[in-house]
Amino acid sequence: MKLELQSGDLRLGRGQTLKLRDGMGSTICAREGTVWITEENSRKDVVLEPGQCFRVDRPGLTLVQAFADASVALA
């Protein structure tokens, strides 16, 4: 199941994936759990632990997937 990421905190179940379209400049913060982030046309993937944040620096699609139950925030 895929969910669209919107402003504010969002809970993700294990394996759940968020799609963020054209979110360049947005910041994704892991509140709980560990999440994996990949950006369209990037060779670099990012893994966030609770308390860590990542700034989206590419246009296009960004995917955020939870390794286990997690909570993320978008700013």
C-alpha positions as CSV (number, residue, x, y, z in Angstrom):
1,M,0.0,0.0,0.0
2,K,1.4,3.4,-0.9
3,L,0.4,6.7,0.8
4,E,0.9,10.3,-0.3
5,L,3.1,12.3,2.1
6,Q,1.5,15.4,3.4
7,S,2.7,18.1,5.8
8,G,2.8,16.9,9.5
9,D,3.5,13.6,11.2
10,L,2.6,10.4,9.5
11,R,2.7,6.8,10.8
12,L,3.9,4.1,8.5
13,G,3.5,0.3,9.0
14,R,6.4,-2.0,8.3
15,G,7.1,-2.0,4.5
16,Q,4.7,0.9,3.8
17,T,5.9,3.3,1.2
18,L,5.3,7.1,0.9
19,K,5.5,8.9,-2.4
20,L,6.6,12.6,-2.4
21,R,6.3,14.2,-5.8
22,D,8.4,17.3,-6.6
23,G,9.3,17.8,-2.9
24,M,12.7,19.4,-3.6
25,G,13.6,21.6,-0.5
26,S,11.4,19.6,1.8
27,T,12.8,18.0,5.0
28,I,11.9,14.5,6.1
29,C,12.5,13.7,9.7
30,A,12.3,10.2,11.3
31,R,10.4,10.5,14.6
32,E,10.1,6.8,15.4
33,G,11.6,3.7,13.7
34,T,14.0,3.5,10.7
35,V,13.1,4.7,7.2
36,W,14.8,4.3,3.8
37,I,14.7,7.2,1.4
38,T,15.6,7.2,-2.3
39,E,15.3,10.1,-4.8
40,E,14.6,9.8,-8.5
41,N,17.8,10.0,-10.6
42,S,20.0,9.6,-7.6
43,R,22.5,6.9,-6.9
44,K,22.5,7.7,-3.2
45,D,20.0,6.2,-0.8
46,V,19.6,7.4,2.8
47,V,18.6,5.5,5.9
48,L,17.2,7.7,8.8
49,E,17.2,6.6,12.4
50,P,14.9,8.4,15.0
51,G,15.9,12.0,15.4
52,Q,17.6,12.3,12.0
53,C,16.4,14.4,9.1
54,F,17.1,14.5,5.3
55,R,16.5,17.5,2.9
56,V,15.2,16.5,-0.5
57,D,17.6,18.0,-3.0
58,R,16.2,16.7,-6.3
59,P,13.1,17.3,-8.3
60,G,10.8,14.4,-9.2
61,L,9.8,11.4,-7.1
62,T,11.1,10.6,-3.6
63,L,10.2,7.4,-1.9
64,V,10.2,6.8,1.8
65,Q,9.8,3.3,3.1
66,A,9.6,2.0,6.7
67,F,11.7,-0.9,7.8
68,A,9.4,-1.4,10.8
69,D,6.6,0.7,12.2
70,A,7.7,4.3,12.0
71,S,6.6,7.9,12.2
72,V,7.9,10.7,10.0
73,A,7.4,14.4,9.7
74,L,7.6,16.7,6.6
75,A,8.6,20.3,6.9
